[in-house]
Amino acid sequence: MDVPAIGSRAWWILPRVRRGAGVVLYLLVVFGPLLALFAASIRTMAAGDGSLISLLIPTGRRLSLLVNSLTFAGAVAAGGMLLGLGAAIRLWRVKRGVWSSARWLVLLFAAVPPYIHALAWTTAVSFMRSVILPGSGPGIILQGWVGAWWVQVMAFLPLAVGLALIGLESIDPRLLEAGRMQQGDLKVLASVGMPLALPMLLAGGGFLFVLTLLDYSVPALFYVNVYSLDVFAEFSASGRPERALLAAFPLLILAAAVIFFSQRVVRRAAVRPSWSLASWSTPPSWPWWFRAVEGAGVGLLGVQMAVLFAALAAATGSFGALVAGVRAGYQEILFSGAVAVAAGLLCVPLAVSAAAGSAARGPRRRLWWLLITLPLAVPAPLVGVGLISMWNRALPMEVYGTAAMPVLAALARFAPFAALVMVAQFRRLDPRLVEAARLLRPGSLAVGTRIWLPMAAPGLVAAAAVVCALTLGELGATLIVAPPGRATVTMRVYNLLHYGATDQVAGLCLMIALATLAAALVAGVALLFIRRGLSGSELSRPGA
Amino acid sequence: MTAERMEPVVRVSGLSKSFAVHQRTWGRKRADAPALAGPVRAVDRVSFALGPRERLALLGPSGCGKTTLLRLLAGLEEPDAGEIALMGRVVSRPGAVLPPGHRGLGFVFQEPALWPHMTVAAHVLFGLAGTDKKEARERLTHLLGITGLLGLDGRYPHQLSGGEARRVALARTLAPRPRCLLFDEPLTNLDEEAKAQMLELIDRAAQLSGAALLYVTHDRGETEALGASVMRMEEGRLAPPEQPARREPEATRMTAATDAPDPAGAAGGAPSTPGEGSPSGSVAVAAPAPPQVDSGIAPAPPGSTAPGPGADSDR
C-alpha cells in the first residue's frame, strides 16, 4: 500500500472541511433567524430609534402578563412533574418481558400537539356535563386559567412521566439494594432514590416550565393571555421583527437560564449506562396509601390517553365525517406531510454535525452542549419572525414566500432535538470499531457506508422521525412563515378551533394525532435500538 | 444457650432460580439461537445450612450462580423453587419474599455501592434509624474506630479512596447488628495491601459481631485467610464442602485487647469455630456460638425493620 505524501494534506483537510461545513450549516439554520433579528435590532437602535429600549424591560401590563405567565408555567411544571412522578414510580418497577420496553411508548404521546388535547378535553368535559350531570347547571366547565392549566398538564403528562422515569432509571440499582438491606422500601425511596433522581426531576420540571412559558396555543384557546402570545401580537401589530425580538427578550433570558442550569443534568443522563440489574427485583413493600398514589398516577395517564382518542372519535361522529374532513383539508394535509418529511430528512446531517461537535473534549464539548440546548429556549413566533428577517431580502435564490420557509422553521426549532438523539447514539457507538475499519481501509467510503452507517442507523432514523413527528404538530413558527395561499393542516385546525369544534376539526385533529404517534413510534423503536445497542444476546440475570 | 441459638441462622432447601435469555438481533434469527434461548438455571436445587458464628465460603467460576444465591438469601430475588429460612422462619419461597430490610442480614456488595449524596456518618447511621440518638452516635464512633475511619465521618464517597469506600460499606453493613453477613467478592479491584487490610477487617468484624458469614469469592487464598469452610459451586449446583484449610492466618490474628474499646457495649467475642461439612452436601450446624456473645453486633429479631436497641437483648 502506498503511503500518501504528508505534504499534500488532502487526507487531513477533506474530513475537516466536511465537518466544518456541517457545523456552519447547523449554526446558520438554527441560530441564523435569531442572529438576523439581533442584527436588525442593532441596526434600528443605531439609527436612533430609542423607543425600542423600553421594550426590553417589561412594565405595566406587560410586566403583569410576564408574572402571570411565569406563575402559570410554574404551576404546570409542578403539577405535571408531581402527577408524572406517581406514574413513573409504578412504571419504574416494570422490568420484565415486553412491558419493560413498552412502558417507554408513553413518551410517544408527548409528540401530540397541546391544542389537540385542548379540543379533546373540552369535548370530554362537555360530554360529561351533558350526559353524566344533565340539568345541573354549569357543572364542570373547562375555562380560564384553570382550564388552560389542566389541559396543559394533561398534554405534558406523558413527557413528565417519561422524564421522571429517565430520572428514576438513572439510579444505580445497587445503591437502592444497599439501602433495602437495612431499611423499609419507602424509607429507601425517600432517602436514597429521590435525592439521586432529584437533579433529573428538577431538570425535567425546568423543561416543562420552558415549554409552557413559550407556548401560547393552549392559553389562547382558553382566552387567557400569556407573554408568548404578546410577542406574536407585537409583530402582528407593528410588522417589525426587531420589536418582536426585544419584546421576547425577558422570555428568552428566563428560558435560557433554566435550560443552562438543567443541561448539565441532561448531559449526564445521556451517558448513563443501562444497568444490568433491575431496580426492584423483588417487589417493594409500599404502604397502601403510596400504592394508591402510584395507581392514581397511572390511572390519570390512562385517562389522558383515552380522552385523546375517545373524545376526538366521538366528536368526529362517524367515519364519513372523518373522510369528509380529510377531503376538505387534503391540500393542507399533503403540504404538512411534505414539510414534515423534508424537515425530517434535512435535519439528519445537521444533527450529525452538532452531535459530532459535542463529542469533543473539554470546553468545546460544553460549548456544543449550549449550542444544542439553548435553541430550545427560543419562542416559536420568534423563530418565524427571525426567518422573515433573514430571508426577506434580495437574494440570488428565492426563499422567502416559498414552501422552504416552513421547512426552515421546523429545522430551526427541532434540529436541536435531533442533535440530542444523535448525541445519545454516538455515546453508544464505540469509536474503536470505526477506527479499526479506518486502519484497514483508510479513506474508503466503505468505512462510512458499511461500518459507521449500520451502527448509527437507529440514531439517524430516530432523529428524522422525532423531527417529522414534531413538525406535523408545529404551529407557532409556521403560522408566521407559511407562503401565501398555502397552509399546513395544523394551521387549518387552529383557525377552525376558534370557531368551535366541528366534526371536521375533530376528525383532522384525530388524524394529526395518529400521524404524529406513527412518526413518534418509528422514533421510539429506533431509540430502543440505541438504548439496547446491537448486541446479539444478553443475559438478563444479575451477574451470576 | 437457648433453643433459638441452636437454630441454623440460614437454612436453604432445594433452592432454584432461572433467568430468561433475551435474543437481540436485527430481526434475523441467529443460527445459534436455539442453543442460547430459553431459561438459564442460575441456582439449581441448592441446600445447605449455616450455623451461628459459622463461616462458609462459596467458591466457583464466574457465572456459576454464587451472586444469585446471595441475592436470593438477601431477598433481592424471588426463588422459583425451594425455600430459605432465617433463624427457623421461612423468609423466601416462590410467591412470597420477606423484604430485604426485614431479614436482619448484612450484604457487602462487590462494589461499595455508597450513596453519593451522603457522608460517611450518614451511611453508618442509615441502618440505625429508630435507635436512640446517643446510642446511635456511640455505635457510629465504635464502628468508625474498628474500621479505621475515625475523622472521615464528614466525607462524601467521592472524597474517599477505594479501600476507605470498602470500609465504609462494611461499617454501614455492621451498624444494624446483622445476624449473618453476606460478602459478594468484596475485594474485587483492590490492590494486594488493601486486600490484606480488608480481609483482616472482615475477620475482625465477624468475630466481634458473632454473625455467621457467607463469603463469595474466586480466590481460595481469601477463604484460607478467613478460615472458612469451602463449598464449590458449578453451574448452579453445590459440590460437597471442604474442610477449612487454615484458621487464624497472620493477617487475621486478633487479640481481645485490640478489639476491646467498644462504647456501644461491644467487646471481642471468642473466635468462631468454622463449620464442618457433612457428606450430604449440606453444611451442618456444627459450631454454635458461646452462650454469652458480647459482641455489640448482636442479631436483630426477625421481622424488625431496624434492629434498634431491642436487638441488643443478649448483650
Interface residues (C-beta under 8 A of the other chain):
Chain A: D172 R174 L175 E177 A178 G179 R180 M181 Q182 Q183 G184 D185 K187 V188 S191 V192 P195 L196 S281 T282 P283 P284 S285 R532 G533 L534 S535 G536 S537 E538 L539 S540 R541 P542 G543 A544
Chain B: F19 A20 V21 H22 Q23 R24 T25 W26 R30 L36 V40 A42 S62 G63 C64 G65 K66 T67 T68 R71 A74 G75 L76 E77 E78 V97 P99 P100 G101 H102 L105 G106 F107 F109 E111 A113 L114 W115 P116 H117 F126 G127 A129 A169 R172 T173 A175 P176 G236 T305 A306
